[in-house]
């Protein structure tokens, strides 16, 4: 095995709507999301994999003169391959969870098996992800008949990328929150959490246009503990505003978004904050240890970071409310 | 003198007891009024919480190239 280098090749793919760019990478791709490093080995494929352009900001750029072995050992190593899905899965398995839509999870004794299906193709999975139960290693297999030779292969396409990250986080690393994260010009990290339609992307656009804040994501952020601080990291998963950043900031305040006729803040008690944050997170409901950790982690977050219910109007007045608000 | 010392001692004890009673009375007035425990319900959207929802779920995976929405990059905001 010689020196491994990573080259990012940007391929322009024409479509009836215009130009669609996807990042195509060499045989080995390293990705870092909130301190979690993922290695994707595509030598088992007949073509290079592709990733959403948003993921580019999270690629680990290595100095081409350095040997790959000097890079930190990845938290999870994934191999990609093409296969026949029907013969790839183990017969000795137990259904652990059915999302009711895109994916199912099976327990195959020493492995977890995620099967992804599409209504267009029925019950045969178009993609299968096998991981060791500690998620340190895994394989992502594409069902060959469903992919033409010219079709791009995206290993971390939704939801598998997030499923991987949320499981790794639930092992003691942190939690992913459905929210908009930003840092204002004074360096304050704010999280605006909310379910679909709460106004996360609207909030991001308001702060971007009227305050010069940097948006970490208008859809998903990751929270982690560092001694007595809570850190907030951007992710490649964006919302309608398509705003992402790979930066990490200290989290100073959390706001649960509510539509309102006026701009108002109401401080939550810790218990209320935990419950509302839990409703905006992605815990592994079928894993009792992961679920327990997620709740404990949110309790620690709520104890360290002030949490508020924020009724807001979709304009810049909400910025004044937040930046001028001080705890007594 | 011994009787005087006993009387003084008894008075000081009595004063301490009265001070304590007065302090307890003030604390009771400052205590919060009892509020019956209530249950507050927080809505959970299961389809979002389990990452089972996608804006273009019908076009996830290899079918996505056939859809007008390019890929499945929006997790479902």
Contacts between the chains, C-beta under 8 A, distances in Angstrom:
chain1	res1	chain2	res2	distance
A	15	B	70	6.6
A	16	B	68	7.7
A	17	B	68	6.6
A	17	B	70	7.1
A	20	B	70	5.0
A	52	B	71	6.5
A	52	B	73	4.8
A	54	B	73	6.5
A	97	B	50	7.6
A	99	B	47	7.9
A	99	B	50	4.6
A	99	B	51	6.9
A	99	B	52	3.3
A	100	B	46	7.8
A	100	B	47	6.9
A	100	B	50	7.5
A	100	B	52	5.6
A	101	B	47	6.6
A	101	B	52	3.8
A	101	B	53	6.3
A	101	B	54	7.7
A	101	B	57	5.9
A	102	B	51	7.5
A	102	B	52	5.3
A	102	B	53	7.9
A	102	B	54	6.3
A	102	B	57	6.2
A	102	B	60	5.8
A	103	B	51	7.6
A	103	B	52	6.8
A	116	B	60	7.2
A	116	B	61	6.3
A	117	B	61	8.0
A	118	B	58	7.5
A	118	B	59	7.6
A	118	B	60	5.1
A	118	B	61	4.5
A	118	B	62	7.2
A	118	B	63	5.3
A	119	B	57	7.5
A	119	B	58	5.2
A	120	B	58	6.8
A	120	B	59	7.5
A	120	B	61	8.0
A	120	B	63	4.1
A	120	B	66	8.0
A	121	B	61	7.6
A	121	B	62	7.5
A	121	B	63	7.1
A	126	B	61	4.2
A	126	B	62	5.3
A	127	B	61	6.2
A	146	B	61	7.3
A	146	B	62	4.6
A	147	B	62	5.3
A	151	B	62	6.1
A	151	B	65	6.3
A	152	B	65	7.6
A	154	B	71	7.1
A	157	B	60	7.5
A	157	B	61	7.2
A	157	B	64	7.9
A	157	B	71	6.8
A	157	B	72	5.7
A	158	B	51	7.7
A	158	B	54	5.8
A	158	B	60	7.1
A	158	B	72	4.4
A	158	B	73	7.1
A	158	B	74	7.9
A	158	B	75	5.3
A	159	B	51	4.3
A	159	B	52	7.3
A	159	B	54	7.2
A	159	B	75	7.2
A	162	B	51	5.5
A	162	B	75	6.5
A	163	B	51	6.1
A	166	B	51	7.3
A	178	B	48	6.7
A	195	B	43	7.8
A	195	B	45	5.3
A	195	B	48	6.0
A	196	B	45	7.1
A	196	B	48	6.1
A	196	B	76	6.5
A	196	B	77	5.6
A	200	B	77	6.5
A	201	B	77	6.4
A	218	B	77	7.6
A	219	B	74	7.7
A	219	B	75	6.3
A	219	B	77	5.0
A	220	B	75	6.7
A	237	B	73	8.0
A	237	B	75	5.0
A	238	B	73	7.3
A	238	B	74	7.2
A	239	B	74	6.6
A	239	B	75	8.0
A	239	B	77	3.6
A	240	B	74	7.2
A	240	B	77	6.1
A	272	B	40	6.6
A	275	B	40	7.4
A	275	B	42	4.5
A	276	B	42	5.5
A	278	B	42	7.5
A	278	B	44	7.8
A	279	B	42	4.9
A	279	B	43	6.5
A	279	B	44	4.8
A	279	B	45	7.6
A	279	B	49	7.6
A	281	B	49	7.4
A	282	B	49	6.0
A	282	B	50	7.5
A	282	B	51	5.9
A	283	B	49	7.6
A	285	B	49	7.6
A	285	B	50	6.9
